[in-house]
Amino acid sequence: MGDPGQAIRHALDVAIQAQQACFHALHPDLEGREVEAIGRKIVAEGNLSSYFLYSGVHSVGVIEFEPPIFGPSSPA
């Protein structure tokens, strides 16, 4: 398969950092928009905002984009 290259490694590292930060920030009173903002901040710091095109935080369910979806306007 070969070496994925530095850009792909960087993108994966940033994605993992964002996911972990969102996970560790979760608590019952946190609104969805706050969770999403945590992830977006890390992606922006990694200079990858142009690739964050839609809400990246959602529940784990049986259908794609099953609510709640944490986005900039989501209190979920």
mmCIF file as gemmi writes it, N, C-alpha and C atoms, coordinates in Angstrom:
data_model
loop_
_atom_site.group_PDB
_atom_site.id
_atom_site.type_symbol
_atom_site.label_atom_id
_atom_site.label_alt_id
_atom_site.label_comp_id
_atom_site.label_asym_id
_atom_site.label_entity_id
_atom_site.label_seq_id
_atom_site.pdbx_PDB_ins_code
_atom_site.Cartn_x
_atom_site.Cartn_y
_atom_site.Cartn_z
_atom_site.occupancy
_atom_site.B_iso_or_equiv
_atom_site.pdbx_formal_charge
_atom_site.auth_seq_id
_atom_site.auth_asym_id
_atom_site.pdbx_PDB_model_num
ATOM 1 N N . MET Axp A 1 ? 0.816 -1.185 0 1 0 ? 1 A 1
ATOM 2 C CA . MET Axp A 1 ? 0 0 0 1 0 ? 1 A 1
ATOM 3 C C . MET Axp A 1 ? 0.865 1.256 0 1 0 ? 1 A 1
ATOM 4 N N . GLY Axp A 2 ? 2.002 1.214 0.595 1 0 ? 2 A 1
ATOM 5 C CA . GLY Axp A 2 ? 2.891 2.364 0.555 1 0 ? 2 A 1
ATOM 6 C C . GLY Axp A 2 ? 2.685 3.34 1.697 1 0 ? 2 A 1
ATOM 7 N N . ASP Axp A 3 ? 3.558 4.303 1.711 1 0 ? 3 A 1
ATOM 8 C CA . ASP Axp A 3 ? 3.537 5.35 2.72 1 0 ? 3 A 1
ATOM 9 C C . ASP Axp A 3 ? 2.416 6.342 2.39 1 0 ? 3 A 1
ATOM 10 N N . PRO Axp A 4 ? 1.532 6.633 3.344 1 0 ? 4 A 1
ATOM 11 C CA . PRO Axp A 4 ? 0.44 7.564 3.057 1 0 ? 4 A 1
ATOM 12 C C . PRO Axp A 4 ? 0.898 9.012 2.908 1 0 ? 4 A 1
ATOM 13 N N . GLY Axp A 5 ? 2.071 9.314 3.372 1 0 ? 5 A 1
ATOM 14 C CA . GLY Axp A 5 ? 2.587 10.677 3.258 1 0 ? 5 A 1
ATOM 15 C C . GLY Axp A 5 ? 2.263 11.523 4.483 1 0 ? 5 A 1
ATOM 16 N N . GLN Axp A 6 ? 3.021 12.596 4.615 1 0 ? 6 A 1
ATOM 17 C CA . GLN Axp A 6 ? 2.905 13.465 5.784 1 0 ? 6 A 1
ATOM 18 C C . GLN Axp A 6 ? 1.53 14.13 5.893 1 0 ? 6 A 1
ATOM 19 N N . ALA Axp A 7 ? 0.956 14.557 4.784 1 0 ? 7 A 1
ATOM 20 C CA . ALA Axp A 7 ? -0.339 15.251 4.819 1 0 ? 7 A 1
ATOM 21 C C . ALA Axp A 7 ? -1.44 14.347 5.362 1 0 ? 7 A 1
ATOM 22 N N . ILE Axp A 8 ? -1.456 13.1 4.933 1 0 ? 8 A 1
ATOM 23 C CA . ILE Axp A 8 ? -2.471 12.159 5.412 1 0 ? 8 A 1
ATOM 24 C C . ILE Axp A 8 ? -2.238 11.835 6.878 1 0 ? 8 A 1
ATOM 25 N N . ARG Axp A 9 ? -0.997 11.644 7.266 1 0 ? 9 A 1
ATOM 26 C CA . ARG Axp A 9 ? -0.686 11.377 8.682 1 0 ? 9 A 1
ATOM 27 C C . ARG Axp A 9 ? -1.14 12.543 9.56 1 0 ? 9 A 1
ATOM 28 N N . HIS Axp A 10 ? -0.878 13.762 9.085 1 0 ? 10 A 1
ATOM 29 C CA . HIS Axp A 10 ? -1.28 14.958 9.83 1 0 ? 10 A 1
ATOM 30 C C . HIS Axp A 10 ? -2.804 15.017 9.974 1 0 ? 10 A 1
ATOM 31 N N . ALA Axp A 11 ? -3.521 14.787 8.884 1 0 ? 11 A 1
ATOM 32 C CA . ALA Axp A 11 ? -4.987 14.825 8.923 1 0 ? 11 A 1
ATOM 33 C C . ALA Axp A 11 ? -5.536 13.783 9.893 1 0 ? 11 A 1
ATOM 34 N N . LEU Axp A 12 ? -4.979 12.6 9.876 1 0 ? 12 A 1
ATOM 35 C CA . LEU Axp A 12 ? -5.425 11.55 10.788 1 0 ? 12 A 1
ATOM 36 C C . LEU Axp A 12 ? -5.121 11.916 12.233 1 0 ? 12 A 1
ATOM 37 N N . ASP Axp A 13 ? -3.945 12.448 12.494 1 0 ? 13 A 1
ATOM 38 C CA . ASP Axp A 13 ? -3.588 12.871 13.853 1 0 ? 13 A 1
ATOM 39 C C . ASP Axp A 13 ? -4.553 13.938 14.368 1 0 ? 13 A 1
ATOM 40 N N . VAL Axp A 14 ? -4.876 14.91 13.526 1 0 ? 14 A 1
ATOM 41 C CA . VAL Axp A 14 ? -5.796 15.976 13.922 1 0 ? 14 A 1
ATOM 42 C C . VAL Axp A 14 ? -7.189 15.4 14.183 1 0 ? 14 A 1
ATOM 43 N N . ALA Axp A 15 ? -7.649 14.509 13.32 1 0 ? 15 A 1
ATOM 44 C CA . ALA Axp A 15 ? -8.965 13.897 13.509 1 0 ? 15 A 1
ATOM 45 C C . ALA Axp A 15 ? -9.031 13.125 14.826 1 0 ? 15 A 1
ATOM 46 N N . ILE Axp A 16 ? -7.995 12.394 15.142 1 0 ? 16 A 1
ATOM 47 C CA . ILE Axp A 16 ? -7.957 11.64 16.398 1 0 ? 16 A 1
ATOM 48 C C . ILE Axp A 16 ? -7.949 12.594 17.588 1 0 ? 16 A 1
ATOM 49 N N . GLN Axp A 17 ? -7.17 13.66 17.515 1 0 ? 17 A 1
ATOM 50 C CA . GLN Axp A 17 ? -7.136 14.648 18.602 1 0 ? 17 A 1
ATOM 51 C C . GLN Axp A 17 ? -8.51 15.276 18.807 1 0 ? 17 A 1
ATOM 52 N N . ALA Axp A 18 ? -9.183 15.625 17.722 1 0 ? 18 A 1
ATOM 53 C CA . ALA Axp A 18 ? -10.508 16.239 17.814 1 0 ? 18 A 1
ATOM 54 C C . ALA Axp A 18 ? -11.515 15.261 18.421 1 0 ? 18 A 1
ATOM 55 N N . GLN Axp A 19 ? -11.479 14.019 17.97 1 0 ? 19 A 1
ATOM 56 C CA . GLN Axp A 19 ? -12.401 13.013 18.5 1 0 ? 19 A 1
ATOM 57 C C . GLN Axp A 19 ? -12.175 12.806 19.993 1 0 ? 19 A 1
ATOM 58 N N . GLN Axp A 20 ? -10.946 12.678 20.401 1 0 ? 20 A 1
ATOM 59 C CA . GLN Axp A 20 ? -10.645 12.451 21.811 1 0 ? 20 A 1
ATOM 60 C C . GLN Axp A 20 ? -11.042 13.649 22.666 1 0 ? 20 A 1
ATOM 61 N N . ALA Axp A 21 ? -10.8 14.853 22.179 1 0 ? 21 A 1
ATOM 62 C CA . ALA Axp A 21 ? -11.173 16.049 22.934 1 0 ? 21 A 1
ATOM 63 C C . ALA Axp A 21 ? -12.686 16.138 23.101 1 0 ? 21 A 1
ATOM 64 N N . CYS Axp A 22 ? -13.426 15.843 22.049 1 0 ? 22 A 1
ATOM 65 C CA . CYS Axp A 22 ? -14.892 15.851 22.142 1 0 ? 22 A 1
ATOM 66 C C . CYS Axp A 22 ? -15.369 14.798 23.135 1 0 ? 22 A 1
ATOM 67 N N . PHE Axp A 23 ? -14.816 13.625 23.06 1 0 ? 23 A 1
ATOM 68 C CA . PHE Axp A 23 ? -15.201 12.54 23.965 1 0 ? 23 A 1
ATOM 69 C C . PHE Axp A 23 ? -14.942 12.921 25.419 1 0 ? 23 A 1
ATOM 70 N N . HIS Axp A 24 ? -13.761 13.444 25.694 1 0 ? 24 A 1
ATOM 71 C CA . HIS Axp A 24 ? -13.391 13.773 27.071 1 0 ? 24 A 1
ATOM 72 C C . HIS Axp A 24 ? -14.16 14.977 27.613 1 0 ? 24 A 1
ATOM 73 N N . ALA Axp A 25 ? -14.697 15.805 26.742 1 0 ? 25 A 1
ATOM 74 C CA . ALA Axp A 25 ? -15.455 16.98 27.179 1 0 ? 25 A 1
ATOM 75 C C . ALA Axp A 25 ? -16.911 16.654 27.513 1 0 ? 25 A 1
ATOM 76 N N . LEU Axp A 26 ? -17.398 15.503 27.072 1 0 ? 26 A 1
ATOM 77 C CA . LEU Axp A 26 ? -18.814 15.178 27.257 1 0 ? 26 A 1
ATOM 78 C C . LEU Axp A 26 ? -19.213 15.134 28.723 1 0 ? 26 A 1
ATOM 79 N N . HIS Axp A 27 ? -20.347 15.769 29.001 1 0 ? 27 A 1
ATOM 80 C CA . HIS Axp A 27 ? -20.998 15.665 30.303 1 0 ? 27 A 1
ATOM 81 C C . HIS Axp A 27 ? -22.464 16.038 30.098 1 0 ? 27 A 1
ATOM 82 N N . PRO Axp A 28 ? -23.347 15.677 31.023 1 0 ? 28 A 1
ATOM 83 C CA . PRO Axp A 28 ? -24.79 15.827 30.798 1 0 ? 28 A 1
ATOM 84 C C . PRO Axp A 28 ? -25.271 17.238 30.446 1 0 ? 28 A 1
ATOM 85 N N . ASP Axp A 29 ? -24.654 18.286 30.946 1 0 ? 29 A 1
ATOM 86 C CA . ASP Axp A 29 ? -25.145 19.641 30.689 1 0 ? 29 A 1
ATOM 87 C C . ASP Axp A 29 ? -24.515 20.31 29.467 1 0 ? 29 A 1
ATOM 88 N N . LEU Axp A 30 ? -23.649 19.637 28.778 1 0 ? 30 A 1
ATOM 89 C CA . LEU Axp A 30 ? -22.966 20.207 27.612 1 0 ? 30 A 1
ATOM 90 C C . LEU Axp A 30 ? -23.894 20.155 26.405 1 0 ? 30 A 1
ATOM 91 N N . GLU Axp A 31 ? -24.038 21.283 25.716 1 0 ? 31 A 1
ATOM 92 C CA . GLU Axp A 31 ? -24.879 21.316 24.52 1 0 ? 31 A 1
ATOM 93 C C . GLU Axp A 31 ? -24.11 20.799 23.312 1 0 ? 31 A 1
ATOM 94 N N . GLY Axp A 32 ? -24.856 20.279 22.354 1 0 ? 32 A 1
ATOM 95 C CA . GLY Axp A 32 ? -24.248 19.727 21.15 1 0 ? 32 A 1
ATOM 96 C C . GLY Axp A 32 ? -23.348 20.702 20.425 1 0 ? 32 A 1
ATOM 97 N N . ARG Axp A 33 ? -23.779 21.949 20.351 1 0 ? 33 A 1
ATOM 98 C CA . ARG Axp A 33 ? -22.974 22.969 19.651 1 0 ? 33 A 1
ATOM 99 C C . ARG Axp A 33 ? -21.622 23.174 20.326 1 0 ? 33 A 1
ATOM 100 N N . GLU Axp A 34 ? -21.576 22.976 21.655 1 0 ? 34 A 1
ATOM 101 C CA . GLU Axp A 34 ? -20.317 23.125 22.385 1 0 ? 34 A 1
ATOM 102 C C . GLU Axp A 34 ? -19.356 21.98 22.067 1 0 ? 34 A 1
ATOM 103 N N . VAL Axp A 35 ? -19.904 20.782 21.952 1 0 ? 35 A 1
ATOM 104 C CA . VAL Axp A 35 ? -19.08 19.622 21.596 1 0 ? 35 A 1
ATOM 105 C C . VAL Axp A 35 ? -18.497 19.816 20.2 1 0 ? 35 A 1
ATOM 106 N N . GLU Axp A 36 ? -19.354 20.22 19.282 1 0 ? 36 A 1
ATOM 107 C CA . GLU Axp A 36 ? -18.919 20.411 17.902 1 0 ? 36 A 1
ATOM 108 C C . GLU Axp A 36 ? -17.86 21.506 17.806 1 0 ? 36 A 1
ATOM 109 N N . ALA Axp A 37 ? -18.009 22.567 18.602 1 0 ? 37 A 1
ATOM 110 C CA . ALA Axp A 37 ? -17.041 23.67 18.594 1 0 ? 37 A 1
ATOM 111 C C . ALA Axp A 37 ? -15.664 23.21 19.069 1 0 ? 37 A 1
ATOM 112 N N . ILE Axp A 38 ? -15.632 22.287 20.006 1 0 ? 38 A 1
ATOM 113 C CA . ILE Axp A 38 ? -14.359 21.744 20.492 1 0 ? 38 A 1
ATOM 114 C C . ILE Axp A 38 ? -13.617 21.06 19.345 1 0 ? 38 A 1
ATOM 115 N N . GLY Axp A 39 ? -14.334 20.222 18.612 1 0 ? 39 A 1
ATOM 116 C CA . GLY Axp A 39 ? -13.721 19.536 17.476 1 0 ? 39 A 1
ATOM 117 C C . GLY Axp A 39 ? -13.294 20.49 16.381 1 0 ? 39 A 1
ATOM 118 N N . ARG Axp A 40 ? -14.147 21.466 16.064 1 0 ? 40 A 1
ATOM 119 C CA . ARG Axp A 40 ? -13.815 22.439 15.017 1 0 ? 40 A 1
ATOM 120 C C . ARG Axp A 40 ? -12.579 23.252 15.37 1 0 ? 40 A 1
ATOM 121 N N . LYS Axp A 41 ? -12.425 23.596 16.647 1 0 ? 41 A 1
ATOM 122 C CA . LYS Axp A 41 ? -11.265 24.383 17.071 1 0 ? 41 A 1
ATOM 123 C C . LYS Axp A 41 ? -9.971 23.609 16.813 1 0 ? 41 A 1
ATOM 124 N N . ILE Axp A 42 ? -9.975 22.341 17.144 1 0 ? 42 A 1
ATOM 125 C CA . ILE Axp A 42 ? -8.778 21.52 16.945 1 0 ? 42 A 1
ATOM 126 C C . ILE Axp A 42 ? -8.479 21.352 15.457 1 0 ? 42 A 1
ATOM 127 N N . VAL Axp A 43 ? -9.52 21.151 14.668 1 0 ? 43 A 1
ATOM 128 C CA . VAL Axp A 43 ? -9.329 21.032 13.222 1 0 ? 43 A 1
ATOM 129 C C . VAL Axp A 43 ? -8.781 22.345 12.654 1 0 ? 43 A 1
ATOM 130 N N . ALA Axp A 44 ? -9.29 23.474 13.131 1 0 ? 44 A 1
ATOM 131 C CA . ALA Axp A 44 ? -8.793 24.778 12.67 1 0 ? 44 A 1
ATOM 132 C C . ALA Axp A 44 ? -7.332 24.973 13.056 1 0 ? 44 A 1
ATOM 133 N N . GLU Axp A 45 ? -6.986 24.584 14.282 1 0 ? 45 A 1
ATOM 134 C CA . GLU Axp A 45 ? -5.594 24.707 14.721 1 0 ? 45 A 1
ATOM 135 C C . GLU Axp A 45 ? -4.659 23.84 13.878 1 0 ? 45 A 1
ATOM 136 N N . GLY Axp A 46 ? -5.2 22.762 13.311 1 0 ? 46 A 1
ATOM 137 C CA . GLY Axp A 46 ? -4.42 21.898 12.429 1 0 ? 46 A 1
ATOM 138 C C . GLY Axp A 46 ? -4.442 22.358 10.98 1 0 ? 46 A 1
ATOM 139 N N . ASN Axp A 47 ? -5.014 23.545 10.74 1 0 ? 47 A 1
ATOM 140 C CA . ASN Axp A 47 ? -5.122 24.122 9.392 1 0 ? 47 A 1
ATOM 141 C C . ASN Axp A 47 ? -5.883 23.22 8.426 1 0 ? 47 A 1
ATOM 142 N N . LEU Axp A 48 ? -6.939 22.583 8.932 1 0 ? 48 A 1
ATOM 143 C CA . LEU Axp A 48 ? -7.723 21.678 8.098 1 0 ? 48 A 1
ATOM 144 C C . LEU Axp A 48 ? -9.2 22.072 8.027 1 0 ? 48 A 1
ATOM 145 N N . SER Axp A 49 ? -9.541 23.305 8.4 1 0 ? 49 A 1
ATOM 146 C CA . SER Axp A 49 ? -10.944 23.74 8.412 1 0 ? 49 A 1
ATOM 147 C C . SER Axp A 49 ? -11.634 23.583 7.066 1 0 ? 49 A 1
ATOM 148 N N . SER Axp A 50 ? -10.9 23.739 5.994 1 0 ? 50 A 1
ATOM 149 C CA . SER Axp A 50 ? -11.522 23.641 4.668 1 0 ? 50 A 1
ATOM 150 C C . SER Axp A 50 ? -12.042 22.233 4.383 1 0 ? 50 A 1
ATOM 151 N N . TYR Axp A 51 ? -11.633 21.257 5.186 1 0 ? 51 A 1
ATOM 152 C CA . TYR Axp A 51 ? -12.097 19.88 5.006 1 0 ? 51 A 1
ATOM 153 C C . TYR Axp A 51 ? -13.234 19.52 5.96 1 0 ? 51 A 1
ATOM 154 N N . PHE Axp A 52 ? -13.575 20.417 6.879 1 0 ? 52 A 1
ATOM 155 C CA . PHE Axp A 52 ? -14.642 20.165 7.857 1 0 ? 52 A 1
ATOM 156 C C . PHE Axp A 52 ? -15.914 20.787 7.283 1 0 ? 52 A 1
ATOM 157 N N . LEU Axp A 53 ? -16.566 20.088 6.369 1 0 ? 53 A 1
ATOM 158 C CA . LEU Axp A 53 ? -17.652 20.651 5.579 1 0 ? 53 A 1
ATOM 159 C C . LEU Axp A 53 ? -19.03 20.505 6.204 1 0 ? 53 A 1
ATOM 160 N N . TYR Axp A 54 ? -19.185 19.606 7.132 1 0 ? 54 A 1
ATOM 161 C CA . TYR Axp A 54 ? -20.487 19.408 7.77 1 0 ? 54 A 1
ATOM 162 C C . TYR Axp A 54 ? -20.261 18.963 9.196 1 0 ? 54 A 1
ATOM 163 N N . SER Axp A 55 ? -21.344 18.911 9.931 1 0 ? 55 A 1
ATOM 164 C CA . SER Axp A 55 ? -21.248 18.527 11.333 1 0 ? 55 A 1
ATOM 165 C C . SER Axp A 55 ? -20.611 17.158 11.462 1 0 ? 55 A 1
ATOM 166 N N . GLY Axp A 56 ? -19.584 17.087 12.252 1 0 ? 56 A 1
ATOM 167 C CA . GLY Axp A 56 ? -18.828 15.846 12.356 1 0 ? 56 A 1
ATOM 168 C C . GLY Axp A 56 ? -19.144 15.031 13.583 1 0 ? 56 A 1
ATOM 169 N N . VAL Axp A 57 ? -20.076 15.484 14.409 1 0 ? 57 A 1
ATOM 170 C CA . VAL Axp A 57 ? -20.366 14.784 15.656 1 0 ? 57 A 1
ATOM 171 C C . VAL Axp A 57 ? -21.826 14.355 15.639 1 0 ? 57 A 1
ATOM 172 N N . HIS Axp A 58 ? -22.065 13.066 15.753 1 0 ? 58 A 1
ATOM 173 C CA . HIS Axp A 58 ? -23.435 12.561 15.779 1 0 ? 58 A 1
ATOM 174 C C . HIS Axp A 58 ? -23.491 11.317 16.636 1 0 ? 58 A 1
ATOM 175 N N . SER Axp A 59 ? -24.713 10.898 16.921 1 0 ? 59 A 1
ATOM 176 C CA . SER Axp A 59 ? -24.883 9.714 17.76 1 0 ? 59 A 1
ATOM 177 C C . SER Axp A 59 ? -24.454 8.461 17.005 1 0 ? 59 A 1
ATOM 178 N N . VAL Axp A 60 ? -24.361 7.386 17.721 1 0 ? 60 A 1
ATOM 179 C CA . VAL Axp A 60 ? -24.052 6.101 17.111 1 0 ? 60 A 1
ATOM 180 C C . VAL Axp A 60 ? -25.349 5.311 17.103 1 0 ? 60 A 1
ATOM 181 N N . GLY Axp A 61 ? -25.908 5.12 15.927 1 0 ? 61 A 1
ATOM 182 C CA . GLY Axp A 61 ? -27.189 4.443 15.817 1 0 ? 61 A 1
ATOM 183 C C . GLY Axp A 61 ? -27.206 3.498 14.643 1 0 ? 61 A 1
ATOM 184 N N . VAL Axp A 62 ? -28.398 3.257 14.157 1 0 ? 62 A 1
ATOM 185 C CA . VAL Axp A 62 ? -28.557 2.285 13.08 1 0 ? 62 A 1
ATOM 186 C C . VAL Axp A 62 ? -28.721 2.933 11.709 1 0 ? 62 A 1
ATOM 187 N N . ILE Axp A 63 ? -28.883 4.261 11.676 1 0 ? 63 A 1
ATOM 188 C CA . ILE Axp A 63 ? -29.006 4.949 10.395 1 0 ? 63 A 1
ATOM 189 C C . ILE Axp A 63 ? -27.994 6.088 10.333 1 0 ? 63 A 1
ATOM 190 N N . GLU Axp A 64 ? -27.634 6.471 9.131 1 0 ? 64 A 1
ATOM 191 C CA . GLU Axp A 64 ? -26.694 7.58 8.963 1 0 ? 64 A 1
ATOM 192 C C . GLU Axp A 64 ? -27.342 8.879 9.42 1 0 ? 64 A 1
ATOM 193 N N . PHE Axp A 65 ? -26.587 9.696 10.122 1 0 ? 65 A 1
ATOM 194 C CA . PHE Axp A 65 ? -27.042 10.992 10.62 1 0 ? 65 A 1
ATOM 195 C C . PHE Axp A 65 ? -28.257 10.876 11.539 1 0 ? 65 A 1
ATOM 196 N N . GLU Axp A 66 ? -28.247 9.851 12.377 1 0 ? 66 A 1
ATOM 197 C CA . GLU Axp A 66 ? -29.32 9.684 13.353 1 0 ? 66 A 1
ATOM 198 C C . GLU Axp A 66 ? -29.183 10.744 14.449 1 0 ? 66 A 1
ATOM 199 N N . PRO Axp A 67 ? -30.273 11.413 14.802 1 0 ? 67 A 1
ATOM 200 C CA . PRO Axp A 67 ? -30.206 12.406 15.874 1 0 ? 67 A 1
ATOM 201 C C . PRO Axp A 67 ? -29.799 11.769 17.201 1 0 ? 67 A 1
ATOM 202 N N . PRO Axp A 68 ? -29.204 12.523 18.079 1 0 ? 68 A 1
ATOM 203 C CA . PRO Axp A 68 ? -28.883 13.939 17.918 1 0 ? 68 A 1
ATOM 204 C C . PRO Axp A 68 ? -27.615 14.139 17.106 1 0 ? 68 A 1
ATOM 205 N N . ILE Axp A 69 ? -27.619 15.195 16.327 1 0 ? 69 A 1
ATOM 206 C CA . ILE Axp A 69 ? -26.444 15.594 15.56 1 0 ? 69 A 1
ATOM 207 C C . ILE Axp A 69 ? -25.939 16.888 16.185 1 0 ? 69 A 1
ATOM 208 N N . PHE Axp A 70 ? -24.699 16.911 16.589 1 0 ? 70 A 1
ATOM 209 C CA . PHE Axp A 70 ? -24.134 18.09 17.235 1 0 ? 70 A 1
ATOM 210 C C . PHE Axp A 70 ? -23.568 19.016 16.171 1 0 ? 70 A 1
ATOM 211 N N . GLY Axp A 71 ? -24.197 20.151 15.998 1 0 ? 71 A 1
ATOM 212 C CA . GLY Axp A 71 ? -23.727 21.125 15.029 1 0 ? 71 A 1
ATOM 213 C C . GLY Axp A 71 ? -23.7 22.513 15.629 1 0 ? 71 A 1
ATOM 214 N N . PRO Axp A 72 ? -23.328 23.513 14.844 1 0 ? 72 A 1
ATOM 215 C CA . PRO Axp A 72 ? -23.204 24.878 15.36 1 0 ? 72 A 1
ATOM 216 C C . PRO Axp A 72 ? -24.486 25.427 15.974 1 0 ? 72 A 1
ATOM 217 N N . SER Axp A 73 ? -25.65 24.932 15.559 1 0 ? 73 A 1
ATOM 218 C CA . SER Axp A 73 ? -26.916 25.434 16.102 1 0 ? 73 A 1
ATOM 219 C C . SER Axp A 73 ? -27.655 24.396 16.933 1 0 ? 73 A 1
ATOM 220 N N . SER Axp A 74 ? -26.994 23.314 17.285 1 0 ? 74 A 1
ATOM 221 C CA . SER Axp A 74 ? -27.653 22.204 17.976 1 0 ? 74 A 1
ATOM 222 C C . SER Axp A 74 ? -27.539 22.299 19.491 1 0 ? 74 A 1
ATOM 223 N N . PRO Axp A 75 ? -28.687 22.387 20.183 1 0 ? 75 A 1
ATOM 224 C CA . PRO Axp A 75 ? -28.647 22.334 21.639 1 0 ? 75 A 1
ATOM 225 C C . PRO Axp A 75 ? -28.717 20.9 22.155 1 0 ? 75 A 1
ATOM 226 N N . ALA Axp A 76 ? -28.815 19.928 21.27 1 0 ? 76 A 1
ATOM 227 C CA . ALA Axp A 76 ? -29.008 18.521 21.659 1 0 ? 76 A 1
ATOM 228 C C . ALA Axp A 76 ? -27.968 18.025 22.626 1 0 ? 76 A 1
